[in-house]
Amino acid sequence: MDRYLDDLEKRYGGIDNVVVWPSYPNLGIDNRNQLDMILAIAGGVAGVRGMVADFHRRGVKVYLPINMWTRARAIRAGPGLTPWPT
């Protein structure tokens, strides 16, 4: 993360925000829903939390867009997760 952000700082003066959008353009390719795709990010929930913490440590806001209008095939709860309302 530091190497990536250092490079952006050097080339462009840094960034304020980053969008992590794992469901685009993959949603609909297979039977995974958008939560499945977030969970498929390297390291799962812990990896996503670590990534967000790394960005925050450098003052970068993180956006994880979700499509609230889609109906997931299954809403699961797991460690560190709360089930989404259906």
C-alpha positions as CSV (number, residue, x, y, z in Angstrom):
1,M,0.0,0.0,0.0
2,D,2.7,2.4,0.9
3,R,4.6,1.8,-2.3
4,Y,1.4,2.4,-4.3
5,L,0.5,5.6,-2.4
6,D,4.1,6.8,-2.6
7,D,4.0,6.4,-6.4
8,L,0.7,8.3,-6.6
9,E,2.2,11.1,-4.4
10,K,5.3,11.3,-6.6
11,R,3.4,11.3,-9.9
12,Y,0.2,13.2,-9.1
13,G,0.6,14.8,-5.7
14,G,-1.4,12.0,-4.0
15,I,-5.0,11.1,-3.8
16,D,-7.8,11.9,-1.4
17,N,-10.2,9.0,-2.1
18,V,-10.2,5.5,-3.6
19,V,-13.1,3.5,-4.9
20,V,-12.8,-0.3,-4.4
21,W,-15.6,-1.7,-6.6
22,P,-15.1,-5.5,-6.8
23,S,-18.5,-6.2,-8.4
24,Y,-17.9,-4.0,-11.5
25,P,-17.8,-5.3,-14.2
26,N,-18.1,-8.9,-12.8
27,L,-21.7,-8.8,-11.4
28,G,-23.8,-11.2,-13.4
29,I,-20.9,-13.2,-14.9
30,D,-21.6,-16.0,-12.4
31,N,-23.9,-16.7,-9.5
32,R,-21.9,-14.6,-7.0
33,N,-23.5,-11.6,-5.5
34,Q,-21.8,-8.3,-4.6
35,L,-21.1,-9.4,-1.0
36,D,-19.4,-12.5,-2.3
37,M,-17.2,-10.4,-4.5
38,I,-16.2,-8.2,-1.6
39,L,-15.4,-11.3,0.5
40,A,-13.3,-12.6,-2.4
41,I,-10.9,-9.7,-2.0
42,A,-7.5,-11.1,-0.8
43,G,-7.7,-11.8,2.9
44,G,-11.5,-11.7,3.1
45,V,-13.0,-9.5,5.7
46,A,-9.7,-9.1,7.6
47,G,-8.0,-8.2,4.4
48,V,-10.6,-5.6,3.5
49,R,-10.4,-4.1,7.0
50,G,-6.6,-4.0,6.8
51,M,-6.7,-2.4,3.3
52,V,-9.1,0.3,4.6
53,A,-6.9,0.9,7.7
54,D,-3.8,1.3,5.5
55,F,-5.6,3.8,3.3
56,H,-6.9,5.7,6.3
57,R,-3.5,5.7,7.9
58,R,-2.4,7.7,4.9
59,G,-5.4,10.0,5.0
60,V,-7.2,8.4,2.0
61,K,-11.0,7.8,2.2
62,V,-12.2,4.5,0.9
63,Y,-15.5,3.9,-0.9
64,L,-17.0,0.4,-1.3
65,P,-20.0,1.0,-3.5
66,I,-22.9,-1.5,-3.3
67,N,-26.1,-1.7,-5.3
68,M,-28.8,-1.6,-2.7
69,W,-31.5,-2.3,-5.3
70,T,-30.1,-5.8,-6.2
71,R,-31.6,-8.8,-4.5
72,A,-28.8,-11.1,-3.3
73,R,-29.4,-14.8,-3.8
74,A,-28.3,-15.4,-0.2
75,I,-27.4,-13.0,2.6
76,R,-24.9,-14.5,5.0
77,A,-23.5,-13.3,8.3
78,G,-20.1,-14.4,9.4
79,P,-17.3,-13.2,11.6
80,G,-17.3,-9.4,11.6
81,L,-20.4,-9.3,9.3
82,T,-24.0,-8.3,9.9
83,P,-26.6,-9.7,7.5
84,W,-28.0,-7.3,5.0
85,P,-31.7,-6.7,5.1
86,T,-33.7,-8.3,2.3
